[in-house]
Amino acid sequence: MGLSRSLISAGVPSIIVSLWSVPDAPTSYLMTEFYRQWQQNPDKAQALRQAMLITMKDHRDPRDWAAFTLIGASN
């Protein structure tokens, strides 16, 4: 979380962060799906939500997808 505060202060409009350590496979799956959703919907918060809902289907354990959050502007 400290790094995200520094990036926002430096002018980055938004950042997706993980609140705890997540294995590589579900992280890769979720982020790939996030970018796919973001291409369809410019609202990053909604794109992340949709990516999480899709990721939940293959990675049922919340530890694999619930750690991610958007900080900053959603569009």
CYANA upper distance limits for C-alpha pairs under 8 A (distance plus 0.5 A):
  1 MET  CA      5 ARG  CA      7.00
  1 MET  CA     17 VAL  CA      7.86
  1 MET  CA     19 LEU  CA      8.05
  2 GLY  CA      6 SER  CA      7.04
  3 LEU  CA      7 LEU  CA      6.77
  4 SER  CA      8 ILE  CA      6.62
  4 SER  CA     15 ILE  CA      7.36
  4 SER  CA     17 VAL  CA      7.93
  4 SER  CA     71 ILE  CA      8.20
  5 ARG  CA      9 SER  CA      6.60
  6 SER  CA     10 ALA  CA      6.66
  7 LEU  CA     11 GLY  CA      7.01
  7 LEU  CA     12 VAL  CA      6.08
  8 ILE  CA     12 VAL  CA      5.35
  8 ILE  CA     13 PRO  CA      6.85
  8 ILE  CA     14 SER  CA      7.32
  8 ILE  CA     15 ILE  CA      8.42
  8 ILE  CA     72 GLY  CA      7.73
 13 PRO  CA     72 GLY  CA      6.33
 13 PRO  CA     73 ALA  CA      6.15
 14 SER  CA     70 LEU  CA      7.40
 14 SER  CA     71 ILE  CA      6.00
 14 SER  CA     72 GLY  CA      4.70
 14 SER  CA     73 ALA  CA      5.76
 14 SER  CA     74 SER  CA      7.53
 15 ILE  CA     70 LEU  CA      6.28
 15 ILE  CA     71 ILE  CA      5.87
 15 ILE  CA     72 GLY  CA      7.08
 16 ILE  CA     68 PHE  CA      7.04
 16 ILE  CA     69 THR  CA      6.04
 16 ILE  CA     70 LEU  CA      4.97
 16 ILE  CA     71 ILE  CA      6.72
 17 VAL  CA     67 ALA  CA      8.38
 17 VAL  CA     68 PHE  CA      6.04
 17 VAL  CA     69 THR  CA      6.07
 17 VAL  CA     70 LEU  CA      6.99
 17 VAL  CA     71 ILE  CA      7.92
 18 SER  CA     22 VAL  CA      8.13
 18 SER  CA     67 ALA  CA      5.48
 18 SER  CA     68 PHE  CA      4.94
 18 SER  CA     69 THR  CA      6.98
 19 LEU  CA     67 ALA  CA      5.44
 19 LEU  CA     68 PHE  CA      6.87
 19 LEU  CA     69 THR  CA      8.15
 20 TRP  CA     67 ALA  CA      6.39
 21 SER  CA     67 ALA  CA      8.45
 22 VAL  CA     26 PRO  CA      7.85
 22 VAL  CA     27 THR  CA      7.00
 22 VAL  CA     63 ARG  CA      7.38
 22 VAL  CA     64 ASP  CA      6.24
 22 VAL  CA     65 TRP  CA      8.18
 22 VAL  CA     67 ALA  CA      7.95
 23 PRO  CA     27 THR  CA      6.87
 23 PRO  CA     64 ASP  CA      7.37
 24 ASP  CA     28 SER  CA      6.48
 25 ALA  CA     29 TYR  CA      6.68
 26 PRO  CA     30 LEU  CA      6.50
 26 PRO  CA     55 THR  CA      7.97
 26 PRO  CA     59 HIS  CA      7.26
 26 PRO  CA     64 ASP  CA      6.27
 26 PRO  CA     65 TRP  CA      7.42
 27 THR  CA     31 MET  CA      6.56
 27 THR  CA     64 ASP  CA      7.76
 27 THR  CA     65 TRP  CA      7.77
 28 SER  CA     32 THR  CA      6.50
 29 TYR  CA     33 GLU  CA      6.71
 29 TYR  CA     55 THR  CA      7.37
 30 LEU  CA     34 PHE  CA      6.48
 30 LEU  CA     51 ALA  CA      6.31
 30 LEU  CA     52 MET  CA      6.99
 30 LEU  CA     55 THR  CA      6.27
 30 LEU  CA     65 TRP  CA      7.65
 31 MET  CA     35 TYR  CA      6.80
 31 MET  CA     51 ALA  CA      8.08
 32 THR  CA     36 ARG  CA      6.84
 33 GLU  CA     37 GLN  CA      6.58
 33 GLU  CA     51 ALA  CA      5.67
 33 GLU  CA     54 ILE  CA      8.21
 33 GLU  CA     55 THR  CA      8.30
 34 PHE  CA     38 TRP  CA      6.49
 34 PHE  CA     47 ALA  CA      6.18
 34 PHE  CA     48 LEU  CA      5.89
 34 PHE  CA     50 GLN  CA      7.99
 34 PHE  CA     51 ALA  CA      5.44
 35 TYR  CA     39 GLN  CA      6.76
 35 TYR  CA     47 ALA  CA      8.16
 36 ARG  CA     40 GLN  CA      7.44
 37 GLN  CA     41 ASN  CA      6.65
 37 GLN  CA     47 ALA  CA      5.44
 37 GLN  CA     48 LEU  CA      8.11
 37 GLN  CA     50 GLN  CA      7.46
 37 GLN  CA     51 ALA  CA      7.22
 38 TRP  CA     42 PRO  CA      6.00
 38 TRP  CA     43 ASP  CA      7.40
 38 TRP  CA     44 LYS  CA      6.65
 38 TRP  CA     47 ALA  CA      5.56
 38 TRP  CA     48 LEU  CA      8.39
 41 ASN  CA     46 GLN  CA      7.96
 41 ASN  CA     47 ALA  CA      6.89
 42 PRO  CA     47 ALA  CA      8.10
 42 PRO  CA     75 ASN  CA      6.50
 43 ASP  CA     47 ALA  CA      6.68
 43 ASP  CA     74 SER  CA      5.94
 43 ASP  CA     75 ASN  CA      5.35
 44 LYS  CA     48 LEU  CA      6.51
 44 LYS  CA     70 LEU  CA      8.21
 44 LYS  CA     74 SER  CA      5.29
 44 LYS  CA     75 ASN  CA      6.38
 45 ALA  CA     49 ARG  CA      6.69
 45 ALA  CA     70 LEU  CA      6.99
 45 ALA  CA     74 SER  CA      5.84
 46 GLN  CA     50 GLN  CA      6.62
 47 ALA  CA     51 ALA  CA      6.59
 48 LEU  CA     52 MET  CA      6.60
 48 LEU  CA     69 THR  CA      8.45
 48 LEU  CA     70 LEU  CA      8.25
 49 ARG  CA     53 LEU  CA      6.76
 50 GLN  CA     54 ILE  CA      6.72
 51 ALA  CA     55 THR  CA      6.48
 52 MET  CA     56 MET  CA      6.54
 52 MET  CA     65 TRP  CA      6.69
 52 MET  CA     66 ALA  CA      7.99
 53 LEU  CA     57 LYS  CA      7.55
 54 ILE  CA     58 ASP  CA      8.08
 55 THR  CA     59 HIS  CA      6.34
 55 THR  CA     60 ARG  CA      8.36
 55 THR  CA     65 TRP  CA      7.40
 56 MET  CA     60 ARG  CA      5.45
 56 MET  CA     61 ASP  CA      8.01
 56 MET  CA     62 PRO  CA      8.07
 56 MET  CA     65 TRP  CA      7.53
 59 HIS  CA     64 ASP  CA      6.91
 59 HIS  CA     65 TRP  CA      8.05
 60 ARG  CA     64 ASP  CA      8.08
 61 ASP  CA     65 TRP  CA      8.06
 62 PRO  CA     66 ALA  CA      5.66
 62 PRO  CA     67 ALA  CA      8.42
 63 ARG  CA     67 ALA  CA      7.14
 70 LEU  CA     74 SER  CA      8.04
